[in-house]
Amino acid sequence: MESTRIASPLTMARFPVPLTWDVPPDAAAVPEARRLVVTILREWGVPLSGDASGEVELCAGEVIANAVEHTGGRCAASVEWRGERLRVEVADAGASLARSTPEEEATNGRGLLLVEALASAWGWHRQGAGKVVWFEFPIGSVADEWSSPTHGWGTTKGLHRIGRVA
């Protein structure tokens, strides 16, 4: 008797299927949601250093906290890994646009500046009546080429990494 093997996208996928989950409209849900991002990456075996893992967690926390705080509603967090890049997205129902430049005298509102400084890329786009805010981190050999003390901030300001000095 021959056994038959069924091939499906889940068993044949080269990388894990992106995961999405709802985050309740409560500031107390933010720490658990950001830790879940890191737990997913560890479970998938994404090759991140401890520092990079901490930076991803910080960025996820900032973007999720913004969605919860500024909309007062649920948001949907999503994690995707495609080998050379890791992408985290947070969708919310808020119509206001994400800003990375806070008022000069403001005592808060600098979360997106952190995301801009740490991530290799970030942005937002409208989705229905709301928006999606996303950020990406390079993984593997791309991360080695990208590493720079200015991270995303330098690339958005038109700066480039200086080659290693011999």
WOJO-V378266 format. One record per backbone hydrogen bond with DSSP energy under -0.5 kcal/mol. CO is the residue of the C=O (numbers start at 1). NH is the residue of the N-H. If there is no record, write none. Layout:
# WOJO-V378266
co & nh
CO & NH
CO & NH
This chain:
# WOJO-V378266
co & nh
4 & 6
5 & 7
8 & 11
8 & 12
9 & 13
19 & 79
21 & 77
22 & 24
23 & 75
24 & 26
26 & 29
27 & 30
29 & 33
30 & 34
31 & 35
32 & 36
33 & 37
34 & 38
35 & 39
36 & 40
37 & 41
38 & 42
39 & 43
40 & 44
41 & 45
41 & 46
42 & 45
46 & 48
47 & 140
49 & 53
50 & 54
51 & 55
52 & 56
53 & 57
54 & 58
55 & 59
56 & 60
57 & 61
58 & 62
59 & 63
60 & 64
61 & 65
62 & 66
63 & 67
64 & 68
65 & 69
66 & 70
67 & 71
68 & 72
74 & 93
75 & 23
75 & 77
76 & 91
77 & 21
78 & 89
79 & 19
80 & 87
82 & 84
84 & 139
85 & 82
86 & 137
87 & 80
88 & 135
89 & 78
90 & 133
91 & 76
92 & 131
100 & 102
103 & 106
110 & 114
111 & 115
112 & 116
113 & 117
114 & 118
115 & 119
117 & 152
117 & 153
121 & 136
123 & 134
125 & 132
127 & 130
130 & 127
131 & 92
132 & 125
133 & 90
134 & 123
135 & 88
136 & 120
136 & 121
137 & 86
139 & 142
140 & 144
141 & 145
142 & 146
143 & 147
148 & 151
150 & 153
150 & 154
151 & 155
152 & 156
153 & 157
154 & 159
155 & 158
